Amino acid sequence: MSETQRSGLKAFISRTRNVSKDIVVALATSRPEDLDPQVADRIDEILLFPLPSHLERFKLLKLHLEKYISEPGGRKQGVLHRWSQRPTRNIQIKGLMDGMLEEAAAKTDGFSGREIAVLIMSIQAEIYGSGNFMLDPQLFHEVVDYRVAEHLRRKKLVSSS
């Protein structure tokens, strides 16, 4: 633990030593076993948010595909945002079927909602990087397979430490 982290932990522990009606602390982690015992001792309520089911992953893939691929930049933004951003290019989607999203939902078993969003943003980055602004099944499968393999490597690394 770095000196900065140790200092932050000490400050948190000293500020939360006594019960207070004026302070609410919300913690979120996918690795509760890594919490310092003194931090875990200060948790009054625990809410479990399980990883998304197959159907939920399918819906998240569709949602983020629409948000980041079908209509990138489609949400209304403030004046400063429009002034500072370049216009986004329209992306063509060719040959991508719901069955492919079902397959991706099956492959992404164990992914969090954030990991699914990052997966779709990776697809968007590949599309923009390719220069042809088109999503086809081959590109979709390549990025999904790469992200799944990366997820498994990360999981293996965490379990071995």
Secondary structure, DSSP 8 states (H G I E B T S, - for coil): --HHHHHHHHHHHHHTSS--SS-------S-GGGS-HHHHTT-----------HHHHHHHHHHHHIIIIISTT-S---HHHHHHS------EE-S--HHHHHHHHHHTTT--HHHHHHHHHHHHHHHHHHSS-EE-HHHHHHHHHHHHHHHHHHHHHHHH-
